[in-house]
Amino acid sequence: MTHLFPRTLPALAALLLAVAPAAAQKKSDSVVKIDATLTKPDDNGNQTITITIDIDKNWHLYANPVGNDLLAPVQTTVKVLSKVDDVKITYPEGKLIKDSTVGDYKVYEGKATITAKVKRGKGDTGPLEYSVSLQACNDKTCLLKAVVKKTVP
């Protein structure tokens, strides 16, 4: 008889929730706190958004890149929603989880810091809107995927 490793169940649940979410379950943003800071624009309109995600104890998010094609739809993703001339997003390295059932993958635990370097149009100094798409899991279950939209002044 094959036994599933404790982390395998959440990975399988993440796949199922990505396809058919349960209506009564809470969303992943209920176990994270997201904050951001924005540097002042330089002479060329370049700024950096630093997004900090605090993940509640005993929960994890799927890293970007997650390192497993099956889990790619639920990896953490940041998008800059405001109009900018260019954007380059840098994700931290995730912690490798060895899983013989669904394959190895990477996660974020505790705190993850993501940066987005943006180039703005001349004179554009207004707030920037961004979104974070994420799915939180623990060793027993996965919460519904969430997309959190925020603005950084």
Phi, psi and omega in degrees: 000134181270132177256137177277138175292152183306324182278348180292320181301313177298322179297317177293320178297321178300318178297316180293318181292329178295332182266316185218082183292147176276129186294327186274351184280150179281161184271160183298333181290354178282348180241018176224156171237132183240126176230159179212152172235158182227128177285161175288148180292142174278185183297339180261005180084013179276135177220159176237127171264125175252113184255123180250125178248116175263119184257127180304150180304142179074008176242158173219160173245153176281127185291169175231113000283148182283338177080015180211114184304327180295329183261000181306323180295342183246011177289153180293129183224132176252138174230138172270119185270335178290154179288121176225159180285328181202152177213139175227118183257134179241124180257148176286161175291134178272167176277129182285129174248122178275124183218113183282348182272305181259352183100160181294152178205170182242147181227163168252135175229150177075267182225137176231136179242123181243137178244145175232114177267122183240149172245122184255160177294157181304128178082356180279109181232012182288175178298156177246135177260139179219165175227152175234120176260128185207159173224127181258138177222157168236195184282000180241329188205167172240142175273166178298143176300145180228149171239116182257121177259134181218164176235137176245127183289000000 
